[in-house]
Amino acid sequence: MKNKYRIWKKALPMAALTVMLLAASVQYAAAEDTQSSPAGTMQHEGEVMQHEGAVMQHEAATMQEAMTEETGSTMAWWMWPLILFGSTFFMGIAAVLAGVGGGVVFVPIVSGFFPFHIDFVRGAGLLVALAGAVAAGPGLLKKGMADLRLAIPIGLIASVAAIAGAQLGLLASKLNPGYIQVGLGLVILLIVAIMLKAKKSDFPDVPKSDRLSEVLAITGIYHDEASGKDIDWRIHRTPLGLSLFVIIGLMAGFFGLGAGWANVPVLNLLLGAPLKVSVATSKFLLSITDTSAAWIYINKGAVLPMIAVPSVLGIMLGSLVGVKILAKAKPAFIKWMVIGILLFAGGKALQKGLSLFGIL
């Protein structure tokens, strides 16, 4: 019971913080719009309120028209957030069982099967990945599994690249959203290939650290509870690894996927960090990288509370349930199920992108 309450104590404040941040961003934007006009008399304030009500009604009608045009359905627009919440709840369960980040499952499925613009989906995808990372980060640091010396130089490089990627992604979306959809489909298929082919090494053999890692003092010791031993680790091939994180950061910002799917293989197989250190540090890195990219989307108005709030809540609650199911589930079946879903979603993203170019 104590563990259950601890989980809720961590999850609910994070969800509440997410909602407050989104509400604050909306209030800030509204304040900027109204700041230029004087307060005036009570009559003026009433006129302003009437005007705002008319604007909200117009926006709701516009949203309803867009939903109807996109899907051919006359379903009320407010039903979509409810459906999104239910869908992301099951995505959260599947993501935990398959060992992938929520953003990797969220972005291709929601962009392919929901009538939302790809910019809003990518902005929400970054917040989805960020919520899980922020919730897990402090505990991983406390246990000594996430290493700051390893994370800080990588996080600095990846976050700068993520900002550039977010800017490029929004620019490409202005030119034609088809560029994003086609690229997203190809990246999802690449992720499926990585899931099928990638191997993992619990304790890679690193006979000698390279010069750059020695200068940056990237080495450490952590206690492995499974074996009961203190593991002394170091890394090598640091310049190549840091170069790859430039590409990973660009892709994270561009597609809004998060980057856990790429972080772990590079940290573990290329740099030679132990698997648990790689997974924990990757989770901590997401809180740095995704925050940088997410602020670009928020600043450009590409974070819509109607999409972001139910998505974050659904993924987080689903993740809590997934953790409980994990002990009883068959990992192989779940892995193949998620691979099948991603293949379908990647194909749908490609089809949707090509249709925007008039090819399909």
N, C-alpha and C positions, 0 to 999 in steps of 0.2 A: 504493500500500500504506500509505503514511504516513497519508493521509486516512482510509482505512478504519479504521486503529487509533485515530485521533483520535475518530472517531464512536463506536467501542465504548467508549473511555475515558470519553466523556461519558455514554453511555446506561447502561452497567452500574452505575456508582456511583449514578446517579439511581434505577434500579430497586432496587438494594440498600438505598438510603436509604428508599425507600417501604416496602419489606418490614419494615425495622427499626422505622420509625415505627408501622406497623400492629401489629407484635408488641409494641412498648412500650405501646401503648394498651390492648391486650388484657391484658398483664401488670399494668398499673396498675389496671385494673378488677378483675382477680382478686385483687390485693393488698388492695384496699379491702374486698372481700367477706370475706377471711380474717383481716384485721387485728384484728378485734374479739375473736377467740377466742385463748386463750393457747396457747403452743407445747405445753405439757404433756409427757407421757412419750412414749417411742417407740411405745407402744401407741396413744396418742391420735393420733400422727402417722399411724400405719398406718390407723386408722379414718378419718381425714380423707382420705387417699389413696383408700381404698376408696369413700368417699362421692363424691369427685370423679369417680372412674371410673364410678360408677353414674349420676351426673349427665350425664356425657359420653355414655354409652350412651343415656340417656333423650333427650337433645337430638338425637342422631343418629336415633333412632327417630321422634321428633317431626318432624324435618326430612324424613325419608323419607315419613312419612304426608302431610305438607303437599305435597311434590312430587307424590305419587301422586294426591292429591285435586285439585290444580291442573291436572295434565296428563293424568290417566287412564293414565299410564305407570307400570310397575313397575320402571323403570330405577333402579339404585342412585344415591343422592344424590351420591356423589363423582364420578359421570360428568359432572354439570352443570358443575363448574369446568373440566374438560378441554374440554368443548364450548365453554364461554365463552371459554377461551383461544384456541382455533382461530378462533372467530367474530371476536373482537376483533383478531386478527392481520390478517384480511382487511379489517376496518373501518379499521385503521390505514393500510393501503395505499390504500384508497379515499379516505380523508379527505385524505391528502397530495395525491393526484392531482386531487381536486376542489377543493382549496384551502379546506376547511372544518375546523373544530376537531373533535378526536376526540369530545368530549362531545356535540356536536350529532348525530352519528351513533349514538353509544353508547346514550344514554338512551332514545330512542324505540324502537329495535330491541330492546334487552334487556328493557325494561319490557313490550313488546308480545308477545314471543315466548319469554321465559324465565319460569319459575315463581317469580320473586323478588318480594318486596314492593317497592313503588315507592320507599319510603324508602331501602332498601338500594341500589337502583339509582341514585338521585339522589346519595347519598353517594359511591358509587364513581365516578359521572360527574364530580363535582368533582375527585376525585383524578386521574382520567384527563386532564382538561384541565390540571390543575395540574402534572402530571409533565412534559408537553411544554413548558409555559411556563417552568418552572424550568430545564429543560435548555437551552432556547434563549436565555433572558434575558441571561446574562452575555456571550455572544458578540455579541448585538445591541447591548448597551451599549458594549462595547469598540469596535465599529465606528462608534459615534456615530449609529446609525440610530434606536435607541430613546432618546427624549429625556426626561430626568428632570423638567425643568421642566414639560413637558406632562403627564407621567404622574402626578406626585405629587398635584396638586389633584384630578384626576379619580379617582385611586385612592382618595383619602381619602373622597370622596363615594360612590363606587361600593361600597367595602368596607363602609361603614356601612349602606348600602342592602341589600347582600347578606346581612349578618347579620340584618337585619329580615326579608328575604325568606325566609331559611332557617327562622327561627322561625315565620313565617306558614305556610310550606309544611308543616312538621311538624304544626302545629295543624290545618290543613285536612285532612291525611291522617288525623288522629285522628277527625275528624268523619265523613269518608267519603273513601276513596282515589279515588272517582270524580271528585271535584273536581280532583284533580291530573291524572288521566288525560285528562279532557275538556280542561282547560286546556293540557296538554302537546300534545294533538292539534292544537288551534287554533294554538299557537305554532309547531309544526313546519310547518304549512301556511303560516303567515306567513313563515317562513324560506325556504320554497320560492318564495314570491312575490318575496321580496327577491333571491334568487339569479337569478330569471328577469328581473327588471326593473332591478335596480340597475346603474348605470354607475360606472365608475371614471375618475379623472382623475390622471394621473401628477404633474402640477404645476398644481394649481388656481390661478386668478388671485385673489389677495388684494391689492387696491390699497392698503388701509390697515387696520392692526390696530385693534381696538376698545380702549376705555379699560381694561376689566378685564384683558385679556391684556397690556397695557402695564404695569399695576401688578404683575401676577404675573411679568412678564419672560418670557412664553412666546414665545420666538423662538429661532432657531438656524441653524446652518450644518452641512451634512454633505456629504461627498464622494461623488458618484454615480459608481460605477466604470463603469457602462455608457456614460455620456457623457464621463467624464473631467473633469467640472466640479464646482466647489463650489456647492451649492445653498443660497441664502439664503431662508429661509421664515419666515412669520408666520401667525397665525390671526385669525379674526374670528368674530362671533356667539357669543362665549364664554358669556354667561349662558344662552342657549338650549341650547347644547351641554352645559353642566354639569347643567342641569335634566333633560335626556334621560338622562344617566348615572345619575340616581337611579332611573329606570324600568328601565334596563338592569341595574343592580345588583340590584334587587328580583327581576327575572325570573331572573337568574343563580342567586341563592340559592334561589328558590322551586322552580325546575325542575331545578337541578343541571346545566345545559347548558353552563356556561362562558358567555362573552359575546363571543367573537371575531366571530361572525356579525353583531353589532350595532355593536361598537366601530369597525370599519374604515369602514363607510359614514358614521357620524357624524363621525369624525375627518377623513376625506378629503373628503366631499361637503359637509358642513355647516360644519365649522370651517375647512376649507381647508388642512390639513396635506398635504404631498406623500404620494403613495401608499405609498412605501417606509417613510417615517417613521410613517405611520398603521398599517401592518401590524406593524412592529417594536414600536411603542409599545403596540399592542393586545396583542401577545404578552406583553410585560412586565407590562401591567396585569392580565392573568389571574393572574399569580403573586401579586398583592396581593389582588384581589377573591375569587378562589377559595379562597385560604387562609383568609380571614375566614369564609366560609360553611362551608368544610369542617370547621372546628373545632366549629361548632354541631352538625353531624351526628355527629362523633366523640364529643362530650360527651353527646349524647342516645343513644349506642349504635347509631346508624344506619349505621355503617361496619362491614361484615362482611368479615373477611379472606378468606373463601372466595370472595367476589365481587370484592373490590377488588384483591387481589394478581394473579390471572390476568388481570384486565382491564387493569391498568396495564402488566404485562409484555407482553401481547399487542398492545396499541395501540402501545407504544414500538418493539417489534421490527418490527411491520408498517410503522410510519412510516419506519424505516431502509430497509426494502425498497422502500417507495413512493418515497423520494427517488431511488433508483437507477433505478426504472422511469420516473420522471417525464420524463426526457430522451427516451425512445423512445415514450411513450404519446401517444395523440391526446386532448388535453384536452377537446374538445367531446364525444366519446363518453363519457368518464368523468363529465363534468359531468351529462349527461343520465341516465346510469346512477344516479348518486347522487340526483338529483332524483326519479327513479322510486322508488328505495328509500325516500326520505324521505316521498314521497306515500303509499306503501303503509303505512309505519310510522305516519305521522300518522293515517291512516284507521283502523289497528288500535287506536291509543291511544284515538281517539274511540269506536270500537265497544266497547272494553273498559270505558271510563268510563261510557258510557250503559248498559251492561249492569249495572253496579254500582248504578245508579239504577232498575233494573227496566224501562228503556225498550226495550232490545233483548235 
